């Protein structure tokens, strides 16, 4: 049976997709930037329609962005993969688009990466990390914090993560600045680290003792108290492929103790996911998962399921333990996925793209170990019965002089 998926028009280029703790609410961020007239900059809050009202959700047409910014609210019906609007926060017309969103694990708050107008950036006053509260299904702006000193408007905050206990926030920028902030006062936990290369992804470990981050050439684990590099892994060669780091995630629950590392071959002909032991930093396994670069990556809240978007326009869902594919959606977008996330019940994955579309897909259930073991037992019994039948038939043939 084919796993269902459905494409929807967002009305603006999408650069961030993240589910709230509720499995039926998702935040979407994007926009065309200050110079893209007629393309709105927005942070959109969506939820499954089944969780709102029972009326049929308004259809989202596959049409170009409207000439004037408009409010859009989404509901997602997991069984029907539909979207309808809940609320929207429109950014100022001179602001850049929303490039990333991180949601607090315990509070109704979030940070969004939105560059200030170019004049403010040139003046060294880019309040690009914006704090919001979620109140009555709407976003309320609280404050903006500067996470980069760059006066180049093309630099922006590419990644941000809250610690699992919600007491820290780390941010990484395209000009290579890594910062750690205490929450909620947004005071620096220690001086920023200048890494000299674009920070592709960052992630706290479950114990909040270290933060993993990757630039294209180096993976680092940084101590959260001393701001010291605990472990460093240089550029990787997998087989004959020279690779760049793209993303990383620490395993959770069923995959606790594993560090997942995403690599893209420089030849653009392969992408790999590696598993390292967090304890001794040894490589456990390395597997080719795509023939094209991975453009977006996510691990589920329970660590059992992962999803990635590829430059071949596909969306893929994997069993995190085995790295085997459980679903693939070809041509999910017209441009590669820029962001995606899996909901907290592992039933829905939502992907966004710069082509202005969202793709909503069902996530097939992963058989647990006991179920998989029972399936194996059944198949072994079937094979044993077939072998017995075959031996009986062969014996009958021999006793009848070779004729059956």
Secondary structure, 3 states (H helix, E strand, C coil): CCCCEEEEECCCCEEEEEECCCCCEEEEEECCCCCCCCCCCEEEEEECHHHCCCCCCCCCCCCCCCCCCCCCCECCECCCCECEEEEEEECCCCCCCEEEEEECCCCCEEEEEECCCHHHHHCCCCCCEEEEEEECCEEEEEEEECCCCCCCCCCCEEEEEECCCCCEEEEEECCCEEEEEECCCCEEEEEEEECCCCEEEEEECCCCCEEEEEECCCEEEEECCCCCEEEEECCEEECCEEEEEEEEEECCHHHCCEEEEEEEECCCCCEEEEEEECCCCCEEEEEEEECCCEEEEEECCCCCEEEEEECCCCEEEEECCCCCEEEEECCCCCCCEEEEEECCCCCEEEEEECCCEEEEEECCCCCCHHHHHHHHHHHHHHHHHHHHHHHHHHHHHHHCCCCC
